[in-house]
Amino acid sequence: MDKILVIGCSGQIGSELTLELRKLYGNANVIATDIRPAPQDILESGPFEVLDVLDISKLQLILEHEKVTQVYHLAAILSGNAEKRPLPSWEINMRSLMNILELSKELKIKKVFWPSSIAVFGPTTPRFDTPQYTVMEPNTVYGISKLAGERWIEYYFNKYGVDIRSLRYPGLISYKTEAGGGTTDYAVEIFYEAIRQKRYECFLSPESALPMMFMPDAIKATIDLMEADASRLSLRSSYNVAGISFTPRMLAVEIKKRIPDFTITYKPDFRQAIANSWPASIDDTVAKKDWGLQYEYDLPKMTDVMLREIRNKLG
């Protein structure tokens, strides 16, 4: 049986991916780690350890002691927060990845997952149906670190045979974990404020189209990629995934259908410039061809689930 280490289990992806992996592999076989306390359901369902991913000695100790065969490295400083603290964010995002790559090489870890992002694209990238292979000139700290990471993971695969796999996540939407400093976080915040206040002030303009992905689809895509036979994978940088593309206005219309007195206003901040440099829609043909990427949720279906689950969560 595989032994899996999740780094960053308290974040937006990790808090849900950890539980799904425990369903598949058994609670005791998925070790959750984070620099901050884990959610209660993770603490109660299986092993948890506090880990600073920059502490390579402790990371190595866990990998060796637990006989880890798979690593999901999810810890990172996201786009909005990284712009406020560029050098510390670069240090955390890059050194943590290099620690994982070096230890995976030395300890012969069977498989590694590391998330990239649509932030690897930039203002010179084609904005609509952005292809898998295209111009990539990111102009944010987060995007630069992710593009550098893509080059490193491909290098470690080609040079050392480290089986590391990656997705370029679009904006991720989840009812379980609230927003965490990303440019696409309006698409999570808006649901909470629609229920709490019946109004929302959006930090992006109404027509800012961005690709988004509902968390259940993101979790399934991640696990499907990791379960795919290595012979099916035609690239070793990071796969485009598209999800659903929509604007703040389109999302507000869907919410208003279900909460008629909901209102939205717009006050773009520094994140607008970041959003303007990212794709409006993504071409994910390669992922569909290589390992069968599929989606279950469209905008109306996602809106129904988000409002229902956040209402339940808020009581």
Sequence and secondary structure as in RCSB ss.txt:
>XXXX:A:sequence
MDKILVIGCSGQIGSELTLELRKLYGNANVIATDIRPAPQDILESGPFEVLDVLDISKLQLILEHEKVTQVYHLA
AILSGNAEKRPLPSWEINMRSLMNILELSKELKIKKVFWPSSIAVFGPTTPRFDTPQYTVMEPNTVYGISKLAGE
RWIEYYFNKYGVDIRSLRYPGLISYKTEAGGGTTDYAVEIFYEAIRQKRYECFLSPESALPMMFMPDAIKATIDL
MEADASRLSLRSSYNVAGISFTPRMLAVEIKKRIPDFTITYKPDFRQAIANSWPASIDDTVAKKDWGLQYEYDLP
KMTDVMLREIRNKLG
>XXXX:A:secstr
   EEEE TTSTTHHHHHHHHHHHH GGGEEEEESS   HHHHHHS EEE  TT HHHHHHHHHHTT  EEEE  
   HHHHHHSHHHHHHHHHHHHHHHHHHHHHHT SEEE  EEGGG  TTS SSSB SS      SHHHHHHHHHH
HHHHHHHHHH   EE EEE EEE SSS   S TTTHHHHHHHHHHHTSEEEESS TT  EEEEEHHHHHHHHHHH
HHS GGG   SS EE   EEE HHHHHHHHHHHSTT EEEE   THHHHHHTS SSB  HHHHHHH       HH
HHHHHHHHHHHHHH 
